[in-house]
Each structure stands twice: as structure tokens, then as C-alpha cells.
Amino acid sequence: MRPRSRSTRPAHLVGVLLAAGLLAAGPLLTGCAAPDPDRGDADSRGKGPAEAVAAGGPPARRAAAEHRGAEVLRTDVPAEIPGLGPKTRARLPEDSNQAVVAVGRARNSNRTTVLVYERDPVAGWQVVSGPWPAHNGLRGWTDDHDAGDRRSPIGVFGLTDAGGELRDPGSRLPYDRSSDYAISGTGFEDEPLAGSFDYVVAINYNRRPGHTPRHLGRPLGEEKGGGIWIHVDHGGPTQGCVSLARPRMKELLRTLDPGKRPVVVMGDKASLAR
């Protein structure tokens, strides 16, 4: 069979053969190992990520992948408040960036844990205070609070007004100081109630925002109760309020910012997860 002339050899095959010959001879001529395919070609080795991208070798692909990964992280969905289900989250006002979250142990329990969250425009909801132990209503929680049922109402309510028998400790909310907050007697476990209302934050359940916590207006009617506050803990369950240790109440008053439209999210764990 007559051999082909050099003029009929495909140009691309010549290139392949030449490249193979050079690669085979490379180690002998230079005394160095052949370029590691995992480290990129000779033009991209030793270059930074930007230069590697321009060179187009494997480092370029890795750098591009890392860049894409960083973009995914930056565009992640902002964090939600843990433990809140879709129905509860839907009740959070869009313009609220501060939430006191009071999570009861069980439907009929009077023990609660409180955390304070603030919403970052990028990262989402983040804990800024807590967890703090607290009490709630003697008989637990209810979706349909009535006066005298000794249960705390479940829901999301605004926090707009504060007050107490003692001097304002630095509240950002409007603060109403009055001797009318004085209380005496004993609680459900015979604990003294004195000092329970030294500091209070009104929970906007069946009340008119913009008035002192002592205001008696009841938009839903007297039979639906009212006077639901966050106040100083007296060491036992409440009539329906949420109570915190005195130092925590002072901290809360200094933290709540009307410019962030604070709310309280309150209820037993199972109810809030709905």
C-alpha cells in the first residue's frame, strides 16, 4: 500500500503528534515533572484567582465555582424566628423589626421562655436577648381569652406603651409613672405580689394603643378581659400576663424601640408552631 504523502496528512493530526512528542520530551529536556492537570496548564500556574479565570485552566473553573457559591450564600433566604409556623409568621407585621417571643412549655403550663429578636435586612431575625425564664397564666394558654379564665391569650400583639410604680429606668416606649401601679396581697402560690407592677409593658390585647397601661378601654368588650401586661415576676403564675425577673424587665424596657414597631409573639410551643 502506497504511503500517504505529508501533504495529505490532516493538519489536526500533525498538531496532535507534535504535541505528544513535545510532552514526551519535556521531562527529559527540563528535568521537571510534566504539568499537573489538576493544577492547571503552564500559563495559569502561580496566578491568583482573577488571573486564573483569565487563563481558563482548572483553577479558573474552581474560582468561578467558588464565586458562584459565595453568591448563593449572599442571596440566601433571611432567617425566620425558630419554632414559628406559617400561620404565626403570617401575623407578624411587615414593618415590625423587633419581637419578644414568649414560648410556653405546654398548653396548660404556666412556665414560659422569653427571647428578644430583631430583624436584620440581610440576615433576617436574630436573637438579641434571652433566653429568660418567665411565668404566664395559671391555667396556661388560650386562643379565645375571656375575663377571669386565668389563661394567657395566644397571638401576636403590639407593644407600644409602658409604665410602672418606679421611676423610668430608661424606656424608649412612652412611660407612665404612677402610684396606681402599687399592688399588695399574695399570688396563687402564696407569694407576695408587692412590686409586681414596678415596671410593666402593656400588651395590645383588647386595649387601645397610645394610652397608658392603666387605660380601661376594652374594644372587644369587658367580657374578653384586658390588662394583659409583661411585668415583674412575683415567683408564681399570673392571671394572664407574662412576667419576667426585675433585671430582665429593666433590660426589656431599655431594648424595646418604637421605631422598630415591636410586637410580642406569645403562646404555647405547639400553638406557635402552627
Secondary structure, DSSP 4 states (H G I P E B T S, - for coil): -PPPPGGGS-HHHHHHHHHHHHHHHHHHHHSSPPPPGGG--TTTTT--HHHHHHHTSHHHHHHHHHHHHHHHHHTPPPBPPTT--HHHHHTS-TT--EEEEEEESSTT--EEEEEEEEEETTTEEEEEEEEEEEE-BTT-EESS--TTS--EEPEEEE---EEESSPP-S-SS-EEE-GGG---SB-TTS-B-TTTTSSEEE--SSS-TTS-TT----TT-GGG----EEEE--SS-BSS-EEE-HHHHHHHHHH--GGG--EEEEEEHHHHT-
